[in-house]
Amino acid sequence: MSGPALRLVILAYNEGRSLEGLFARLEPAWKVFVVDDGSTDDTAGVLARVMAKGRVFTLKRHPVNRGLAAAFLTGLRAAVEGAGDDEVVAVLEGDGTSDPALLPAMAAALTPPCDVVIASRHVPGGGYRRFPFQRHCLSVAANAVLRAVCGLPGVRDYSIFYRLYRVGPLKAALAEHGDALTSVGGFASNAEILLRLAPFVREFREVPFVYDYGVKPGASSLRPAGELPRYLRLLLRVWRG
């Protein structure tokens, strides 16, 4: 894949059943940063096997599970350290649902003035496949409300993990906000990061993405009832300006 250097951040919590397969689908030239957020399964052992096979990557391990906000901060800070402003950071879920085959199309869309490309379920050609009913309803509803309230030009999918970020805006947002880049916690962190980045981003773009929940080997840690208060806190923050 041609273009700016690509740095991958993989967020993992108890993803021992999927990480080896995910690494097999990554290009050797990509620089990879794995955040193990206090996994209690065989994630550490799987990563050790991957490294023993010659795959080079940077591992950041939290001794206990600190949650998505902390995992994002750890991964993004590691990825931008020493990177040029025009380099590119991709964020993928460690469960295999962020299909690396989409990365070339995402990179092709990241042409100036674009600074962020989102793998979107809410544009023609994108969508949901084999999603649990409650999680599907939460995602659709949350994105509809966020579009109405936030209205970022070019953004329809606020809650997806899978994105490309140009390093320059990421560095600027981290310098401006520090740990508050994402503080609301949970899966609402995805939307919060976009909102914190927006003042530093020239343009957002989206490419179609079909999120196939069925490729996950295990159950999700998301609990819809627990996510609602986080989205409400985020919306209240936006409303207050």
N, C-alpha and C positions, 0 to 999 in steps of 0.2 A: 504494500500500500504506500503510494507516494504521498508527498506533502510534509507538513511539519512533523517533528518528532512526536511520537505518541507515548504517553505515560498512562498506564491502567491502574486504577484503584479498585481493588476487589474487597468488598465488605463481607466478612464471614462470621457467622455465629452458629456453631453446631452444623457445619456444612461438610463434614467428613465424607459423606456419601456422594457429593457432587464435585468437589474441587479438582480431583484428578482428571475427570472428564473435561472440566472447563479448561484446565491448563493445556490439555491436548489440542484444543481448538484455537489457541493463541499463537500468533506469529512470534518466532524466536527474537525478532528485532524489537519487539515492544518491551518497554521497561515496566515491570510489574511491581506494585506495592500491595501487599495483602495485610489487612487489618483483621486480626483474630480477636474478636471482642469477648474474651473470657470463655471460649468454648469449653464444654465439659464432655464432648464426645471425642472421636478420634481425629478431629481436625488437625491437631499438632502432629500426629503420626503420619497422616496423609501428606501434609506439607513437607515433612522430613523426607518422605519417599520421593516426592516430586523433585526436591532439591538434590537428592542422591542420584537421580537420573540425569543430572546435569542442567536442570532448568535454574537459571539465575533469577532471583527476585528478592525484594526487600520485605522482611516480615516485621510488622509492628504488632506486638501482642499485649493486650490488656490482661492483667492478672485476674480480674473479675469482670463480669459483664457490666459494662457502663452505659450501654444503650446506643441508639443510632446517632444521636447528636455528637457524642464523644467519638464514635467510630468515624463519622464524617470528618471531624476536625483533625483527628490523627492522620487519616489517609490523605486529605487534601494538603495539609501542611507538609507531609513527607514528599508528596508528589511535586509541589511547586518549589521545594528547596533546591537551589542551584539551577533551576530551569529558566530558559529564556522566555520573554514575554509572548513570543509567537508559538511556543510549544503548546501541546494540546494534552489535556487530562481527560480521560474517560472514566466514568464511575460505573461499575457493574456490580450486580448482586452475586454473591458467592454460590447461590443455589442453582445456577445454570439457566435461569430464565432470561438473562440478558444475552441474547444470541450474538456472539462475536462476528458472525457472518454479516451483520448489519453495519459494522464499523466502517468499511470502505464507503458505503453510501452516506453515512453520517459525516465522514471526513470530507467527501466531495462537496457536501453542502456548506462546509465551514470555510467559505471564501469571504474576503472583506466585502462589506463591513460586518459580517456576522461574527459574533464572539461566542455564542452558545448554540449547540444543536441538540434538540430533544428528540428521543425516540418516542413517538406519540401514538397513543391508542385512539386519539380523538380527531384524526384527520382521515380523509378517504384512503382506504387501504390498510388502516390500522384497526385495532380492536382487541377484544378479550376472547380467550379460548379456555374452556374448562375451568372457569373461575367459580369459587364458592359463592353462593348467592349473596350472603351478607357482605362479603368483601367486595363483590362486584357493585352492589348498591352503594356502599360507602364511597368507593372510588368515583363512580359516576356522579353522585351527588356532590361530593367534595369538590370535584373539578368544575362542575357547573356553577357552584357558589363562588369559587375562587375566580373564575372567569368574569362573573358579574361584578364582583367587588374589587378585584385587583386590576383587571383589564390590561395586562402587559401585552403590548403589540406582538403578534406572532406566536403567542403561547396559548395552547388549548389544554395541554396536559401538564398540570402543575405537580402531580404527585408521583411521577415515575422516577425511579433511580437513574435509569439509563440515559446518560447525557455526555456530550463532549463540551468541554470548557476551554477557551483560550486562557493561557496561564496569566497574562497581564491583568485581566479583570479579577481573577481569583486572588492574586496577590494584593490588589488594591482593596478588595472587600475584606480580606483577612486583616490587613493593616488597619482598616477603618473600624472593624467590629470585633476583632479578636475572638474570644470564646462565644460572643453573642452572635457570631455568624449564623449559628444554629443553636438555639437555646430552648425552643418550645418542646423538643423531644419527640420521640416516636416517628411515625411515618410522615407526620406533618413537617418534619425537618426538610423534606424535599422541596416543599413549597416555600418554606422560609428562606432557604438558600437562594432560590430564584429572586425573591423580593429583595434580599440584601445585595445581590449582585446587580440588580437592574440599573442603578445609577451609573455603573461602570461599563455597561454593555451597550454597544452601538446597535446591535440587532440580534434578535432571537429567530431561529428557524426550527422547523420540525420536519422529520421524515417519518413515513408510516412505519408502525411497529405493531405486530400482533403478539401480545403477551400471552404465552401459553403456560398457564398455571400447572398444567399436567406434567410438565417436565421436572417439576420439583420432586425430589425423592422423599421428602418428609413434610410434616405439617408446618405451616407458617407460624411465626411468633406474633403476628398481628392479631389483636383482639379488637374488633370494631367498636365495642362499647368503650374500650380504653382510649381509642384514638379520637373519639368525638370531642372530649374536653380540650385536647391539644389543638384541634382545628378551630374550635371556638375561641381559644386564647389567641391564636394567630389572627383570626378575623377581627377580634376586638382590637388587637394591636394595630392592624391596618386601618380600621375605622377611626381610631384615635389619632392616626397620622404619626 
